[in-house]
Amino acid sequence: MSLTINLVLFKRKKKKNGEIPIYLRITENRKSRYKSTGISVLPKHWNKERQRIRGTHTRSKVLNDQLEYELLQAEKKKSKLKLTEKLSADNLKNHISDDKYNSFINCAERYLEELDEEDRYWEHKRFKVLLGQLKDFMGNKSRAITKVDAELIEKFQNYLLTEPKNKEGKKVGNSPNTVRRKLRTLKGMFNSLLKAKKIKHDPFLMVNKVKEEPVEKTKLSLAQIKAIEKLDLEKESQLWHSRNYFMFSFYNAGIRFGDMCTLKWKNLVDGRLVYKMRKTGSQKSIKQYDQMDKILSYYRSDDSKQNDYIFPILDKKISNSAALQRSISSKNVIVNRDLKKIAGLAEIEANISFHVSRHSFSQYALEQGLGLYEISKALGHSKLKTTERYLKSFDEELLDEGMDKLFNNG
């Protein structure tokens, strides 16, 4: 029986950015099985004859070393199975797959690869940071994924609270709320492993999580919003555009920046803004009033096409999901920087960002007497509990104002 192992480009899995994943091809009696290496390259960077990444690739040495290691491990598995007379393409593939899930760190690395392959940009970005901290925490110690328990996760939680260092090497730790978010990110990996039946228990069920701390959300009063709106800014300047984006978001129930970037003229239907939220995938439909129409008029022209972006935020249309997320993220940084300048011009001391438009709308809606359900629909929350948590600090502020009216009369 002849069984061979080669490295090949798996063209059926071609990514949107043009890269093609490199797979181990296990061939037996002219039938092949494939196993991902987690590495992808453009076709021009692959040397088919040598089964190596060409030197023109910026990370060729590192990636080739990794491929060589993958190939070597597969050959070792092949030799062991041959000695036990259990060698077959299916058995070899299963043994290689088991290696990918034999340790906590290996699982995390594989999960990071999966997030990248699925173009889940933000999840990949967050998990990449978490993986680095997880590796620092584990050090030279290894733990089988099936042996990860609540105690280990709680120790990692304590590490996140106290140990991580800043660029200067000083221990700074993370806030309790940041740690809770990071544990949710890690929980996503365990959910994936449970779904794939790689583990049988959920260690998070017994984790005693650090308590969430109340956070005061930055929001602006209507007077401050109007002060921004009335600023005399040079038309077509970067500050002028950023002010328009912020105001349009406020008037449209705090539309998120990523959604603003990708709004097209076809999203305006019969006097309503109709779009699908990128974060949740649910659809929103908002009636447009004079305030919104005035801003839209700055960008509408005779040449405007239905498929054109409304706002000139992105440099060009990007079809690749990960590239689009990166572009949105970089543009968000620029607009947030502009908003800080705008706040200064309006004599507002608060440290504002684009998301403050969402908080400010919520505060204004509460002040005007909108109910929980109405605000939840406006924000696009799928659950009322989400809105309750979101508005918690706003409710407390309104209660303070009410108590002042009752008892602070003189």
FENJO-V750118 format. One record per pair of residues at least 6 apart in sequence whose C-alpha atoms are under 8 Angstrom apart, sorted by the first residue. I is the first residue (numbers start at 1). J is the second residue. Records with the same first field share a line. If there is no record, write none. Layout:
I = J  J
This chain:
1 = 28  29
2 = 28  29
3 = 26  27  28  29  88  89
4 = 25  26  27  28
5 = 24  25  26  27  71  74  75
6 = 24  25  26  51  71
7 = 22  23  24  25  51  71
8 = 22  23  24  25  48  51
9 = 20  21  22  23  43
10 = 20  21  22  23
11 = 20  21
13 = 20  21
14 = 20  21
15 = 21  117
16 = 319  320
17 = 320
18 = 42
19 = 40  41  42  43
20 = 40  41  42  43
21 = 36  37  38  39  40  41
22 = 36  37  38  39  40  41
23 = 34  35  36  37  38
24 = 34  35  36  37  71
25 = 32  33  34  35
26 = 32  33  34  89  93
27 = 33  89
28 = 88  89
32 = 89
33 = 89  90  93
34 = 93
35 = 93  97
37 = 67  70
38 = 110  113  114
39 = 63
41 = 53
45 = 53  54  55  56  57
46 = 52  53  54
47 = 53  54
52 = 64
53 = 60  63  64
54 = 60
55 = 61
74 = 92  96
77 = 92  95  96
78 = 87  92
81 = 87  92
100 = 106  107  110
101 = 107  145  198
102 = 144  145
103 = 142  143  144  145
104 = 142  143  144  145  148
105 = 131  134  135  142
107 = 145
108 = 131  189
109 = 131
111 = 189
112 = 124  127  128
115 = 121  123  124
116 = 124
119 = 321  322
120 = 321  322
121 = 321  322  325  326
122 = 325
123 = 185
126 = 182  185
127 = 185  186
130 = 182  186
133 = 160  164
134 = 156
137 = 156  159
145 = 199
146 = 199  200
148 = 203
149 = 203  204
150 = 203  204  205  206  207  208
151 = 207
153 = 203  204  207
154 = 207  208  209
157 = 179  183  209  210
159 = 173
160 = 173  174  179
161 = 173  174  175  176  179
162 = 171  172  173  174
163 = 171  172  173
164 = 171  172  173  174
165 = 171  172  173
166 = 172
176 = 210  211  212  213
177 = 211  212  213
179 = 210
180 = 209  210  212
187 = 204
190 = 202
191 = 202
193 = 199
194 = 200  201  202
214 = 393
215 = 393
216 = 393
217 = 359  393
218 = 350  351  352  356  359  360
219 = 352  356  357  359  360  363
220 = 356  357  359  360
221 = 360  363  364
222 = 360  364
224 = 346  348
225 = 247
227 = 346
228 = 243  342  343  346
229 = 243  247
231 = 345  346
233 = 239  240
234 = 240
238 = 338
239 = 338  339  342
242 = 335  338  339
243 = 339  342
244 = 295
245 = 260
246 = 354  357
247 = 357
248 = 292  295
249 = 255  256  260  357  358
250 = 357  358  360  361
251 = 291  292  361
252 = 286  292
253 = 358  361  362  378  379
254 = 355  357  358  359  360  361  362  379
255 = 358  379
256 = 355  358
257 = 328  332  354  355
258 = 278  328
259 = 277  278
260 = 311
261 = 309  311  312  313  314  328
262 = 309  310
263 = 275  309  310  311
264 = 306  307  308  309  310
265 = 304  305  306  307  308  309  310
266 = 306  307
267 = 273  274  275
268 = 274
271 = 287  288
272 = 285  286  287  288
273 = 284  285  286  287  288
274 = 283  284  285  286
275 = 283  284  285
276 = 282  283  284
277 = 283  284
282 = 380
284 = 380
296 = 310
299 = 310  311
300 = 310
313 = 331
314 = 327  328  331
318 = 324
332 = 354
335 = 354
336 = 352  353  354
337 = 353
339 = 352  353  354
340 = 351  352  353
343 = 349  350  351  352
358 = 379
362 = 375  391
363 = 394
365 = 375
366 = 375  394  395
367 = 398
372 = 384  387  388
373 = 384
375 = 387
376 = 382  383  384  387
381 = 387
